[in-house]
């Protein structure tokens, strides 16, 4: 007989201080909108063909940055679950900037 034990996943951290909420919000905005901002800035500075190339390159670079952040802060047992930018930003803020005393219980 097999005993399959399913581990409970840790919930995404919730913050109580405004500092932690602001850090999490800024990281989420950076992860979500950097790709488009780079494309628009390059389009404003130069040609739109170069802007399309910069948009594609920034999409690849931000995907790599997002995956590095995700794999460094999310617990190993939970890496198989999909996380959006808000979840990644919350985990990163909880692990790197706001420690256990700032989290809601």
C-alpha positions in Angstrom: 0.0 0.0 0.0 1.3 3.4 -0.9 1.1 6.4 1.4 0.9 9.5 -0.7 1.4 12.5 1.5 0.5 15.8 -0.1 2.3 18.8 1.4 0.3 21.9 2.0 1.5 24.9 0.1 2.6 28.0 1.9 0.2 30.9 1.1 1.5 33.9 -0.7 2.7 36.5 1.9 0.4 39.4 2.9 2.0 42.5 4.2 0.9 44.8 7.0 3.3 47.7 6.6 3.1 50.4 3.9 6.8 50.1 3.2 6.4 46.4 2.3 3.3 47.0 0.2 5.1 49.8 -1.7 8.1 47.7 -2.4 5.9 44.8 -3.6 3.9 47.2 -5.8 7.0 48.7 -7.4 8.5 45.3 -8.2 5.3 44.2 -9.7 5.1 47.3 -11.9 8.7 46.8 -13.0 8.1 43.2 -13.9 4.9 44.0 -15.8 5.7 47.2 -17.7 9.4 47.3 -18.4 9.1 45.4 -21.7 6.6 47.9 -23.1 8.4 50.9 -21.7 11.7 49.9 -23.4 9.8 49.4 -26.7 8.2 52.8 -26.5 11.4 54.6 -25.5 13.4 53.0 -28.3 10.5 53.8 -30.7 10.6 57.4 -29.6 14.3 57.7 -30.0 14.7 55.8 -33.3 13.0 53.7 -35.9 10.1 51.4 -35.2 12.0 48.4 -36.7 14.6 48.9 -34.1 11.9 49.3 -31.5 10.4 45.9 -32.4 13.8 44.3 -32.0 14.3 46.1 -28.7 10.8 45.0 -27.6 11.6 41.4 -28.4 15.0 41.6 -26.7 13.5 43.2 -23.6 10.8 40.5 -23.5 13.5 37.8 -23.4 15.6 39.6 -20.8 12.6 40.3 -18.6 11.5 36.6 -18.9 15.0 35.6 -17.7 14.9 38.1 -14.8 11.4 37.0 -13.8 12.4 33.3 -13.8 15.6 34.0 -11.8 13.6 36.0 -9.2 10.9 33.3 -9.1 13.3 30.4 -8.6 15.3 32.2 -6.0 12.4 33.1 -3.6 9.6 30.6 -4.0 9.9 27.5 -1.9 11.1 24.5 -3.9 8.0 22.4 -3.2 5.8 25.2 -4.8 7.7 25.9 -8.0 5.4 23.7 -10.0 2.5 26.1 -9.4 2.1 29.1 -11.8 2.6 32.5 -10.2 1.8 35.9 -11.7 3.9 39.0 -11.3 2.1 40.0 -8.1 2.8 36.6 -6.5 6.5 36.8 -7.5 6.8 40.3 -6.2 5.1 39.4 -2.9 7.4 36.4 -2.4 10.5 38.4 -3.3 9.6 41.3 -1.0 8.9 38.9 1.8 12.1 37.0 1.5 14.5 39.9 0.7 13.1 43.1 2.2 10.4 42.4 4.7 11.0 39.6 7.1 8.6 37.5 9.2 7.8 40.3 11.7 6.2 42.5 9.0 3.9 39.8 7.7 0.2 39.3 8.6 -0.7 36.1 10.2 
